[in-house]
Structures are given as structure tokens and as C-alpha cells.
């Protein structure tokens, strides 16, 4: 729980000193983890690259994407594909099936909707902050 107390203190300082909303601070802090998950990294790989406990990685993903993360690395990059397909689910499915050995349409759709959530909910908050500052 030391981490939570420290993080709450950091958020409070930034909010009081710089008038930065705690959601913005939180999103910016966890963005690298979210991007790696949306790029198809499995939780173990994210944990190693971020030098964070896998439990922490899972809790970040659950809190921000409502998803526990991938058990293993995907063989395609969902966020790159999402951007290439301009957020079109049919094109995304088609390309994912062409580039990936993943034939489970539910998992392909899940990766699409995770990217959609990120771009519609999280990224606009971060972008707005940086545009103002």
C-alpha cells in the first residue's frame, strides 16, 4: 500500500501546484503500459520491460481498459492495425485474420474494442492536456 499512498501524494501535489486533474496524471503515468498492451505485448513482457510486478500491470490494465491483459504476446500489433484501418471493425478483422494466426474472432474483436476505448476515452484527455500546455 506504500505505492498507493505515494501515488496519492504525488497526484495531490500536481493538482495543487499545477492544477492538473488526477485523471490526467494517472493516464500519463500508465500510458506506456496501455500502449504496450494495445500493441499486443503479453503481461509478462510488459512486466519485464516496465520493471513492474505483473500484479501491478494487471491492475493497471483492469482499471483503465477493463481487461486483465494478454496471457502471451500476440502475433500482430492491434493498435497499429486499428490506426491503419481507421477504426473500421470489418477492415480490422480482415487484416487481423490475414496477418495473424489468431483465428478467434472474439479475441480479434476484443483487441479492436480495447484500441477504440483507448482512443475515445483515454487519449483525448491526454491530448487536451498537452494542447493546453
N, C-alpha and C positions, 0 to 999 in steps of 0.2 A: 503493500500500500504506500510505500515511500514514494514510488513513481507518481501515483495519483496526487499526493499532497504537493509534490514538487511541481507537477504539471499545472495544478490548480493555481499555485502561487505565481507561476510564470504567466499564465493567462490573465490573472488579476493585474499584474504589473503592466502588461502590454495594454490591457483595457484602460487602466487608469492613466498611464503615462502617455500612450499614443492613441487612445480612443479606438482601438482595434477590437472588433467584436470577437468573442471567444470562438465562434464557429469558423471565422476566417483563419485564426491562429491554428486551430485544430486541423482544418483542411490542408493548410500549407504544410504543417508538420508531417502529416501522414500521406501526402500526395505521392511521394516516391514509392511507398508500399502499394498504394492503389494502382499506380501506373504499372508496376511490375506484375501485379495480379492480372490486370487487364491486358497485359502483353503476353499472358499465357504462362508466366512463371508459377511453378508449384510452390506450396508453402515452405518446403524445406530449402529450396533455392533462395526464396525471398529472405528467409531467416538467416541463412549464411551471408548473403550479400549485404543485408542491413545490420548484421551482427546483433540481432534481437532474438529473444526466445520465441519459439514457434507459437506458444500460447498467446503472446502479445500480438503476433502477426494475425492469428485467427481472430482475436478480439477486435482489432482494428478493422479487419475486413467485414466482420459481422456488424459492427457498429455503423460503418459507412456504406457498405454495399449490401447488407443483409445476406451475407454469403460467407461461408467458412473458408473459402479458398479452394484451390485445386490440389488434389492429392499428389499429383505429379505434373511435370511440365507438359504443356500442350505442344503439339507439333505444328501449330500455327499461331500467329500473333493476332488475337481478336481485335485489339484497338486499331492496329494498322489496317486490318481488313474493314473494320467499321468505317474508318475515315475514307478508305478507298471506295467503299460502296455508298458513301454519302448518307449513311444511316438507313439504307433501304434493306429491310429484312430479307426479302426474296433474293436480292443480289448477294447479300452476306451469306445466306445458306448455300447458295450455288457455289460461291467461291470457296467457302469453308470445306465443302464436300470435295471440291476439286484439289485443294492444297493439303488437306488433312486426311489422316487415316481415321479420324473421329467420325463415325457414322451414326452416332446417336444424335438425332435431331433435337432432342430436349437439351442436351449439353451445348450444342451449337447455338440454339435459341437463348440459353442461359447466358452464354458469353456475349451475345448481341445485346441483351437487355441490361447486363451489367455495364457495358460501354454506354448505352443510351442513358442510364441513370447517372453515370458519372458526368456526361456532357450536358445533361439537362438540369441537374441538381447541384453538383459539387463544383464543377469547373466555372460556371457563371459567377459564383460567389468569389472565387479566387481572382478571376479576370476583372471583375468590378473593382475589387480592392486595388489591384495593380494599376488599373486605368485612372483611378482617383489619385494615386500617389506617385 
